[in-house]
């Protein structure tokens, strides 16, 4: 009996065999892939219905009446919330849960149940915001509840993907964070600040407001934070990590990229304070520095990796960064214009669709099939068609808003519904291509078939 007691710890402490390690890691990889697909499906749902479909409806109404003020601000904000947090936010959380611990290394594996809980809370929060803004049902309760759920979901995400493994002995020298991680953290801080500000604003509206819509002056500042302070640094960070491989370019100039992020943070802080002229100028400078640092338009060292996707991938990635400069430049114009409503709208659309959505269409269809169990993209042709429609819709929308609202060419009012239909077609193709991809068996299973 005594010998059995002393042998138990020895048996329990035996290292895993290679076969056991492989089985354990493979099982976790499958679970992570399922988790990612859940986030992507949720994001696609918000993109298509509360996001793009409501945006099309709003734009058709605005075009018919030749006035943006004819649409309820609560509806417009519901559309924006579904696009920014429902679509882009869900994609970022899903990709983050799947990839950040792997890319960083040295992180403690998080409990998968916490990730599922985070996803459920996040999507419930976005859905409640939609119900509150569109249907006005119990909005004084639903509005702060939705904001609280979104913030709690993000805090769970941030804790899960930033846990370091504990070590018995202290390292003599700590490894510095890669610059791309620093940039992604800056984006995460922008998202956290957006969610905190959103919660504070919704509580104030629930107590003192007359409708669930943010006041125009506050909304203008909030959008600077949510659009430029959250989404843009995330895209820059993942661009620094992936684009040198995908485009065949040189590695980023890390110091220049870090300088761009610091300057960008200053611009966002000034925007929150209401100094929009200074903000827009600094955003042009920070975006230009980021493009130089990422070597987007530099001559590639190697051929781009486009196997499994459409060969136009490098062109559309670079086109997205052109839209980034267009968005920043339109912001400078809007900040100095006497009638800036259409210019602000054109700037935001150039950013959210021309830059953010274009990068999601490109990078998402490049990495998500591999992340979801080593699958191949269902159709590179559908990818190309979606990118063409998205580009055409964005060109019509941005130019139409500038020409129509500034009364340069009234005929441009008729372009707005066409742009909305084109973009709806684009996001439908993206959703169809990704869903068809997820329904395909992984490459390993395909290769094992007789």
C-alpha positions in Angstrom: 0.0 0.0 0.0 2.8 2.4 0.9 4.5 1.7 -2.5 1.3 2.5 -4.4 1.0 5.8 -2.6 4.5 6.9 -3.6 4.0 5.7 -7.2 0.9 7.8 -7.8 2.6 11.2 -8.0 5.2 9.7 -10.3 2.6 8.4 -12.7 0.7 11.7 -12.6 3.8 13.7 -13.4 4.8 11.7 -16.5 5.0 13.9 -19.5 2.6 13.6 -22.4 3.5 11.5 -25.3 3.8 13.2 -28.7 0.6 11.4 -29.7 -1.3 12.8 -26.7 0.0 16.3 -27.3 -1.1 16.1 -31.0 -4.6 14.8 -30.0 -5.0 17.5 -27.4 -3.9 20.4 -29.7 -5.9 19.1 -32.6 -9.1 18.9 -30.5 -8.6 22.5 -29.3 -7.9 23.6 -32.8 -11.2 22.2 -33.9 -13.0 23.9 -31.0 -11.3 27.2 -31.8 -12.3 26.9 -35.5 -16.0 26.4 -34.4 -15.8 29.4 -32.2 -14.4 31.5 -35.0 -17.1 30.4 -37.4 -19.7 31.4 -34.7 -18.4 34.9 -34.5 -18.2 35.2 -38.3 -21.7 34.0 -38.8 -22.9 36.5 -36.2 -21.0 39.3 -37.9 -22.3 38.4 -41.3 -25.9 38.4 -40.0 -25.5 41.9 -38.5 -23.8 43.0 -41.7 -26.6 41.9 -44.0 -29.8 42.7 -42.0 -29.4 45.4 -39.4 -26.4 46.8 -41.1 -26.5 47.0 -44.9 -30.3 46.4 -45.4 -31.2 49.2 -43.1 -28.6 51.4 -44.7 -30.1 50.8 -48.1 -33.5 51.6 -46.8 -32.2 54.8 -45.2 -30.3 55.9 -48.3 -33.3 55.3 -50.7 -35.4 57.5 -48.4 -32.8 60.2 -48.2 -32.4 60.2 -52.0 -36.1 60.5 -52.6 -36.4 63.5 -50.2 -33.0 65.0 -51.1 -32.4 65.6 -47.4 -30.5 63.6 -44.8 -32.5 65.1 -42.0 -35.6 63.3 -43.2 -34.5 60.0 -41.6 -34.6 59.4 -37.8 -31.1 59.8 -36.3 -31.9 56.7 -34.2 -32.3 54.6 -37.3 -29.0 55.9 -38.8 -27.2 55.2 -35.6 -28.7 51.7 -35.4 -27.3 51.1 -38.9 -23.9 52.4 -37.9 -23.8 50.4 -34.6 -24.7 47.2 -36.4 -22.0 47.7 -39.0 -19.2 48.8 -36.7 -19.8 46.6 -33.6 -22.1 44.0 -35.0 -20.1 43.2 -38.1 -16.5 44.5 -37.7 -16.5 44.0 -33.9 -17.6 40.4 -34.2 -15.0 39.6 -36.8 -12.3 41.2 -34.7 -13.3 39.3 -31.5 -13.5 36.0 -33.4 -10.1 36.5 -35.1 -8.6 37.7 -31.9 -9.8 34.7 -29.9 -8.4 32.4 -32.6 -5.2 34.0 -33.6 -3.8 36.4 -30.9 -2.6 33.7 -28.4 -1.0 31.8 -31.2 0.7 34.7 -32.8 2.1 36.1 -29.6 3.1 32.9 -27.9 3.7 32.6 -24.1 0.0 33.1 -23.4 -2.0 30.9 -21.1 -4.8 29.0 -23.0 -8.1 30.5 -22.1 -11.2 28.5 -21.2 -13.3 28.1 -24.3 -16.5 28.6 -22.4 -15.5 32.2 -21.6 -15.1 32.9 -25.3 -18.5 31.5 -26.1 -20.0 33.5 -23.2 -18.2 36.6 -24.6 -19.7 36.0 -28.1 -23.2 35.5 -26.8 -23.1 38.6 -24.7 -21.6 40.7 -27.5 -24.2 39.7 -30.0 -27.0 40.1 -27.5 -25.8 43.6 -26.8 -25.8 44.6 -30.5 -29.2 43.1 -31.0 -30.7 44.9 -28.0 -29.2 48.2 -29.4 -31.0 47.5 -32.7 -34.3 46.9 -31.0 -34.0 50.0 -28.8 -33.1 52.3 -31.7 -35.4 51.0 -34.4 -38.5 49.9 -32.5 -38.2 52.2 -29.4 -39.5 49.4 -27.2 -38.4 49.8 -23.6 -35.4 51.8 -24.9 -34.5 53.3 -21.6 -33.8 49.8 -20.3 -32.5 48.2 -23.4 -30.0 50.9 -24.3 -27.8 50.8 -21.2 -28.3 47.0 -21.0 -26.9 46.6 -24.5 -24.0 48.8 -23.8 -23.2 46.9 -20.5 -23.3 43.6 -22.3 -20.9 44.8 -25.0 -18.5 46.2 -22.5 -18.6 43.1 -20.4 -18.1 40.9 -23.4 -15.0 42.9 -24.5 -13.5 42.7 -21.0 -13.8 38.9 -21.1 -12.2 38.9 -24.5 -9.3 41.2 -23.4 -8.6 39.1 -20.3 -8.7 35.8 -22.2 -6.2 36.9 -25.0 -3.8 38.6 -22.7 -3.1 36.0 -19.9 0.6 35.2 -19.6 1.7 31.8 -18.6 3.1 31.6 -15.1 6.8 30.7 -14.8 8.5 29.4 -11.7 11.7 31.4 -12.4 11.8 35.0 -13.4 13.3 35.7 -16.8 16.3 37.9 -16.7 15.2 39.9 -19.7 11.6 40.3 -20.8 10.9 40.0 -24.5 9.6 43.2 -26.0 6.2 43.3 -27.7 6.4 43.3 -31.5 5.3 46.6 -33.0 2.2 45.0 -34.6 1.0 43.9 -31.2 1.5 47.4 -29.9 -0.7 48.7 -32.7 -3.4 46.1 -32.1 -3.4 47.0 -28.4 -3.9 50.6 -29.4 -6.9 49.5 -31.4 -8.2 47.5 -28.4 -7.8 50.5 -26.2 -9.8 52.5 -28.8 -12.5 49.9 -28.7 -12.5 49.9 -24.9 -12.8 53.7 -24.8 -15.6 53.6 -27.3 -17.5 51.0 -25.2 -17.0 52.9 -22.0 -18.2 56.2 -23.6 -21.1 54.4 -25.2 -22.2 53.0 -21.8 -21.9 56.4 -20.1 -23.9 58.0 -22.9 -26.7 55.4 -23.0 -27.1 55.7 -19.2 -27.4 59.4 -19.5 -30.0 59.0 -22.4 -31.9 56.5 -20.3 -32.2 59.0 -17.4 -32.5 62.3 -19.2 -32.9 61.8 -22.9 -36.0 62.1 -25.0 -35.0 59.5 -27.6 -32.4 56.7 -27.9 -30.4 58.7 -30.5 -27.1 60.4 -29.4 -27.2 64.2 -29.8 -25.5 65.3 -33.0 -22.6 67.1 -31.3 -21.8 64.1 -29.1 -22.3 61.7 -32.0 -19.8 63.5 -34.1 -17.1 63.1 -31.4 -18.1 59.5 -30.7 -17.7 58.6 -34.3 -14.2 59.9 -34.4 -13.3 57.5 -31.6 -15.3 54.6 -32.8 -14.3 54.8 -36.5 -10.7 56.2 -36.5 -9.7 55.3 -32.9 -10.9 51.7 -32.9 -11.0 50.1 -36.4 -8.1 51.9 -38.1 -5.4 50.8 -35.6 -6.7 47.2 -35.7 -6.3 47.1 -39.5 -2.9 48.7 -39.3 -1.7 46.2 -36.7 -2.9 43.1 -38.7 -1.6 44.7 -41.9 1.9 44.9 -40.2 1.6 41.2 -39.3 0.2 39.7 -42.5 0.8 42.0 -45.5 4.5 41.4 -45.8 3.8 37.7 -46.4 0.6 38.2 -48.5 2.0 41.0 -50.7 5.6 40.0 -50.7 6.7 43.4 -49.4 9.5 44.2 -47.0 8.9 44.2 -43.3 7.3 47.3 -41.8 9.4 50.2 -40.6 8.5 49.7 -36.9 9.6 53.0 -35.5 7.7 54.9 -38.2 4.6 52.8 -37.6 4.8 53.4 -33.8 5.1 57.2 -34.5 2.0 57.0 -36.7 0.0 55.4 -34.0 1.1 57.9 -31.3 0.2 60.8 -33.7 -3.1 59.1 -34.4 -3.9 58.8 -30.7 -3.2 62.6 -30.3 -5.6 63.2 -33.2 -8.3 61.1 -31.6 -7.9 62.9 -28.3 -8.3 66.3 -30.0 -11.4 65.0 -31.8 -13.0 64.0 -28.6 -12.3 67.5 -27.3 -14.0 69.0 -30.4 -10.9 70.3 -32.3 -11.9 68.8 -35.6 -9.7 70.9 -37.8 -6.6 69.8 -36.0 -7.8 66.3 -35.7 -8.4 65.9 -39.5 -5.0 67.3 -40.4 -3.2 65.0 -37.9 -5.2 62.0 -39.2 -4.0 62.7 -42.8 -0.4 62.8 -41.4 -0.8 59.7 -39.3 -2.4 57.7 -42.2 0.4 58.8 -44.5 3.0 57.7 -42.1 1.3 54.4 -41.6 1.2 53.8 -45.3 4.9 54.6 -45.6 5.7 52.4 -42.6 3.7 49.4 -43.9 5.4 49.8 -47.4 2.0 49.5 -49.0 3.1 51.0 -52.3 6.7 50.1 -52.2 8.1 47.6 -54.8 7.5 44.1 -53.5 10.5 41.9 -52.8 8.6 38.7 -53.7 5.5 37.7 -55.6 2.3 38.1 -53.7 0.7 34.9 -52.2 -2.6 34.6 -54.0 -3.0 30.8 -54.1 -6.6 29.9 -53.4 -7.9 33.5 -53.7 -8.3 35.9 -56.7 -5.2 37.3 -58.2 -6.5 40.8 -57.9 -5.9 40.7 -54.1 -2.8 43.0 -54.1 -4.6 45.6 -56.2 -7.6 45.8 -53.9 -5.5 45.9 -50.7 -3.6 48.9 -52.1 -6.9 50.4 -53.3 -8.2 50.2 -49.7 -5.3 52.3 -48.5 -6.0 54.9 -51.2 -9.5 55.1 -49.8 -8.0 55.7 -46.3 -6.3 58.8 -47.7 -9.5 59.9 -49.5 -11.4 59.5 -46.2 -8.9 61.5 -44.3 -8.7 64.3 -46.9 -12.5 64.6 -47.1 -12.4 65.0 -43.3 -10.1 68.0 -43.7 -12.6 69.5 -46.2 -15.6 68.8 -44.0 -13.9 70.4 -40.9 -13.4 73.6 -42.9 -16.7 73.7 -44.9 -19.7 75.8 -44.3 -22.1 72.9 -45.2 -20.2 69.8 -44.0 -23.0 67.2 -43.6 -22.5 65.4 -46.9 -18.7 65.7 -46.6 -18.7 64.1 -43.2 -20.9 61.3 -44.6 -18.6 60.9 -47.6 -15.5 60.8 -45.4 -17.1 58.2 -43.0 -18.2 56.0 -46.0 -14.8 56.2 -47.6 -13.3 55.0 -44.3 -15.8 52.3 -43.3 -16.5 50.9 -46.8 -13.6 51.9 -48.9 -10.9 51.1 -46.3 -12.3 48.9 -43.5 -14.8 46.8 -45.6 -12.4 46.5 -48.5 -9.7 45.1 -46.1 -12.2 42.7 -44.6 -13.2 41.5 -48.0 -9.5 41.0 -48.9 -7.9 39.8 -45.7 -11.0 38.0 -44.4 -11.3 35.8 -47.5 -7.6 35.2 -47.3 -7.3 34.0 -43.7 -10.7 32.9 -42.5 -10.8 29.7 -44.7 -7.5 28.6 -43.2 -8.5 29.5 -39.7 -11.8 27.6 -39.9 -10.2 24.2 -40.2 -7.7 24.6 -43.2 -10.4 25.0 -45.8 -10.1 26.6 -49.3 -12.1 29.6 -50.3 -15.2 28.4 -52.1 -14.9 30.8 -55.1 -12.1 33.2 -55.9 -14.4 34.6 -58.7 -17.1 35.5 -56.2 -14.4 37.2 -54.2 -13.4 39.3 -57.2 -17.1 40.1 -58.1 -17.8 41.2 -54.5 -14.7 43.5 -54.5 -15.7 45.0 -57.8 -19.3 45.7 -56.6 -18.0 47.1 -53.3 -15.6 49.4 -55.1 -18.2 50.6 -57.6 -20.8 51.2 -54.8 -18.3 53.1 -52.7 -17.2 55.3 -55.7 -20.9 56.2 -56.4 -21.7 56.8 -52.7 -18.7 59.0 -51.9 -18.9 61.0 -55.1 -22.7 61.2 -54.9 -22.7 62.6 -51.4 -20.1 65.2 -52.2 -21.8 66.3 -55.4 -25.4 66.2 -54.1 -25.0 67.6 -50.6 -22.7 70.4 -51.8 -25.2 71.2 -54.6 -22.5 70.7 -57.3 -24.6 68.3 -59.3 -28.2 67.5 -58.2 -28.3 64.5 -60.5 -26.0 62.8 -58.0 -28.9 62.2 -55.7 -30.0 59.5 -58.0 -26.6 57.7 -57.6 -27.2 57.1 -53.9 -29.7 54.3 -54.2 -27.6 52.6 -57.0 -24.6 52.7 -54.7 -26.6 51.1 -51.9 -27.8 48.3 -54.2 -24.2 47.6 -55.4 -22.9 47.4 -51.9 -25.7 45.2 -50.8 -24.8 42.9 -53.6 -21.2 43.0 -52.6 -21.8 42.0 -48.9 -24.3 39.3 -50.1 -21.5 37.8 -52.2 -19.1 38.0 -49.3 -21.5 36.2 -47.0 -22.4 33.6 -49.6 -18.7 32.9 -50.3 -17.7 32.5 -46.6 -20.8 30.4 -45.7 -20.1 28.1 -48.7 -16.5 27.9 -47.6 -17.4 27.0 -44.0 -19.8 24.3 -45.3 -17.0 22.6 -47.3 -14.9 19.9 -45.6 -11.4 20.8 -44.6 -8.6 20.2 -47.1 -7.4 17.2 -45.0 -10.7 15.5 -45.2 -11.0 16.2 -49.0 -7.6 14.7 -49.6 -8.5 11.5 -47.7 -11.6 10.8 -49.8 -11.3 8.0 -52.3 
